Amino acid sequence: SGDEIARGLKEALIIGATESAVKASKEGGFNNNSLIRIPFPNDAESMKKTLLKVGMRSQVDEFEYALNVAAEEASKFSKEIFVNAIKGMKIKDAISILKGDDNAATSYLKVQTSKKLYKTFRPVVEGSIRKVKLTKYWHNLAERYNSIPLTKDINSDLEDYVTNQVIGGLFILIAQEEKNIRNNPKARVSEILQRVFK
């Protein structure tokens, strides 16, 4: 029934969100995963290249490491945000998702929650950035870069950058979990999942 489909998909998404939160928030969850590891901000790529030329490789590496630790720290709070969003799924959405691609539920969740996630998540990310002292690394790099003659001053919004990267990374992991539940019978750990995804 439509109600069963909705319950099954909600359960699948909650499992996917929970697993993703666990994977992302563990030590090395972002740093050691090439699919979601956060690189130096794109709009500061010229800054990175210049700093590497003047022998600041270790400081750049330190900053990138701290960037990903901040993401891991923030991810600890993602499960509750996702679960609350999943609970509001309508039956008609669930039926179309079931017939969709391997990442249809993740895509739905992304459309429905991205703005709310950003608003809820940004303060969490700001707290994580403070905890790992990320801005200290950034200010040191920016100060050194801005002191080099003929360079254009950099003032990247780290909170915005990390927030968007964390959300994007979590959706990549949720999509992997969804695909696994759809295609791997062993991943269907409850009766409702086995009935919906048979």
C-alpha positions as CSV (number, residue, x, y, z in Angstrom):
1,S,0.0,0.0,0.0
2,G,1.0,3.7,-0.3
3,D,1.3,3.9,3.4
4,E,3.7,0.9,3.5
5,I,5.8,2.4,0.7
6,A,6.0,5.7,2.6
7,R,7.0,3.9,5.8
8,G,9.6,1.8,4.0
9,L,11.2,4.7,2.2
10,K,11.3,6.8,5.4
11,E,13.0,3.9,7.1
12,A,15.4,3.5,4.3
13,L,16.3,7.2,4.4
14,I,16.6,7.3,8.1
15,I,19.0,4.3,7.9
16,G,20.9,6.0,5.2
17,A,21.1,9.3,7.1
18,T,22.1,7.6,10.3
19,E,24.9,5.6,8.6
20,S,26.1,8.7,6.7
21,A,26.2,10.7,9.9
22,V,28.2,8.0,11.6
23,K,30.7,7.6,8.7
24,A,31.1,11.4,8.2
25,S,31.5,12.2,11.9
26,K,34.1,9.6,12.8
27,E,37.8,10.6,12.9
28,G,38.9,10.8,9.3
29,G,35.3,10.6,8.0
30,F,36.0,13.5,5.7
31,N,39.8,13.6,5.7
32,N,40.2,10.0,4.6
33,N,37.3,9.8,2.1
34,S,38.4,11.1,-1.3
35,L,34.7,11.3,-2.4
36,I,33.8,14.0,0.2
37,R,37.2,15.4,1.4
38,I,36.9,19.2,1.4
39,P,39.7,20.9,-0.6
40,F,41.1,24.4,-0.3
41,P,38.3,26.9,-1.2
42,N,38.0,27.2,-5.0
43,D,37.9,31.0,-4.9
44,A,41.2,30.9,-3.1
45,E,43.0,28.5,-5.4
46,S,45.4,31.2,-6.6
47,M,46.2,31.9,-2.9
48,K,47.0,28.2,-2.4
49,K,49.3,28.1,-5.5
50,T,51.1,31.2,-4.3
51,L,51.6,30.0,-0.8
52,L,52.9,26.6,-2.0
53,K,55.5,28.5,-4.2
54,V,56.7,30.4,-1.1
55,G,57.3,27.2,0.9
56,M,54.1,27.0,3.0
57,R,53.0,23.5,2.1
58,S,52.8,22.3,5.7
59,Q,50.6,25.3,6.7
60,V,48.3,24.7,3.7
61,D,48.1,21.0,4.6
62,E,47.3,21.9,8.2
63,F,44.5,24.2,7.1
64,E,42.9,21.6,4.8
65,Y,43.2,19.0,7.6
66,A,41.4,21.4,10.1
67,L,38.8,22.2,7.4
68,N,37.8,18.5,7.3
69,V,38.0,18.0,11.0
70,A,35.4,20.9,11.3
71,A,33.2,19.0,8.8
72,E,33.5,15.8,10.8
73,E,32.6,17.6,14.0
74,A,29.6,19.3,12.4
75,S,28.4,16.0,10.9
76,K,27.7,14.7,14.5
77,F,24.6,16.9,14.5
78,S,23.3,15.9,11.0
79,K,21.2,12.8,11.9
80,E,18.5,14.7,13.9
81,I,18.2,17.4,11.1
82,F,17.8,14.7,8.4
83,V,15.4,12.5,10.4
84,N,13.0,15.5,11.2
85,A,13.0,16.3,7.4
86,I,12.3,12.7,6.4
87,K,9.3,12.3,8.7
88,G,7.4,14.9,6.6
89,M,7.5,12.8,3.4
90,K,4.1,12.4,1.7
91,I,2.7,9.1,0.3
92,K,2.5,10.4,-3.3
93,D,6.2,11.5,-3.1
94,A,7.1,8.0,-1.7
95,I,5.4,6.2,-4.6
96,S,7.2,8.3,-7.3
97,I,10.5,7.9,-5.4
98,L,10.1,4.1,-5.3
99,K,9.8,4.0,-9.1
100,G,12.7,6.4,-9.6
101,D,16.5,6.1,-10.0
102,D,18.8,4.6,-7.4
103,N,19.2,8.0,-5.8
104,A,15.6,9.3,-6.2
105,A,15.0,9.4,-2.4
106,T,18.3,11.3,-1.8
107,S,17.4,13.7,-4.6
108,Y,14.0,14.3,-3.0
109,L,15.6,14.8,0.4
110,K,18.0,17.3,-1.1
111,V,15.3,19.4,-2.8
112,Q,13.1,19.3,0.3
113,T,15.8,20.1,2.9
114,S,18.8,21.9,1.4
115,K,17.6,25.5,2.4
116,K,16.5,24.3,5.9
117,L,19.6,22.3,6.4
118,Y,21.8,25.2,5.5
119,K,20.0,27.5,8.0
120,T,20.1,24.9,10.8
121,F,23.6,23.6,9.9
122,R,25.5,26.9,9.6
123,P,25.5,27.7,13.4
124,V,26.7,24.1,14.0
125,V,29.5,24.5,11.5
126,E,30.4,27.8,13.0
127,G,30.7,26.1,16.4
128,S,32.8,23.3,14.9
129,I,35.1,25.9,13.2
130,R,35.7,27.6,16.5
131,K,36.3,24.2,18.2
132,V,39.1,23.2,15.8
133,K,40.4,26.8,15.6
134,L,40.1,26.7,11.8
135,T,39.9,30.5,11.4
136,K,43.4,30.8,13.1
137,Y,44.9,28.7,10.3
138,W,43.0,30.6,7.7
139,H,44.0,34.1,9.1
140,N,47.6,33.0,9.2
141,L,47.5,31.9,5.5
142,A,45.5,34.9,4.4
143,E,47.8,37.3,6.2
144,R,50.9,35.8,4.7
145,Y,49.3,35.8,1.2
146,N,48.0,39.3,1.4
147,S,51.4,40.5,2.4
148,I,52.9,39.2,-0.9
149,P,53.3,42.1,-3.4
150,L,50.9,42.1,-6.4
151,T,48.4,39.7,-4.9
152,K,44.6,40.4,-4.6
153,D,43.3,40.3,-1.1
154,I,41.4,37.1,-0.1
155,N,38.4,37.1,2.2
156,S,36.7,33.8,1.8
157,D,33.5,33.0,3.8
158,L,34.7,29.9,5.6
159,E,31.4,29.2,7.3
160,D,29.5,29.3,4.1
161,Y,32.1,27.1,2.3
162,V,32.3,24.4,5.0
163,T,28.5,24.4,5.5
164,N,27.8,23.7,1.8
165,Q,30.6,21.2,1.6
166,V,29.4,19.2,4.6
167,I,25.8,19.1,3.3
168,G,27.1,18.0,-0.2
169,G,29.3,15.3,1.4
170,L,26.5,13.9,3.5
171,F,24.2,13.7,0.5
172,I,26.9,11.7,-1.4
173,L,27.0,9.2,1.5
174,I,23.2,9.0,1.7
175,A,23.0,8.3,-2.0
176,Q,25.5,5.4,-1.5
177,E,23.4,4.0,1.3
178,E,20.1,4.3,-0.7
179,K,21.7,2.5,-3.7
180,N,22.9,-0.2,-1.4
181,I,19.4,-0.7,0.1
182,R,17.8,-0.8,-3.3
183,N,20.3,-3.2,-4.8
184,N,21.5,-5.4,-1.9
185,P,18.9,-7.6,-0.2
186,K,21.2,-8.0,2.8
187,A,21.0,-4.3,3.4
188,R,17.2,-4.5,3.9
189,V,17.4,-5.0,7.6
190,S,13.6,-5.0,8.4
191,E,10.5,-6.6,7.2
192,I,9.1,-3.3,5.8
193,L,12.2,-2.7,3.8
194,Q,12.2,-6.2,2.4
195,R,8.5,-5.8,1.3
196,V,9.0,-2.3,-0.3
197,F,12.3,-3.1,-2.1
198,K,11.6,-6.7,-3.2
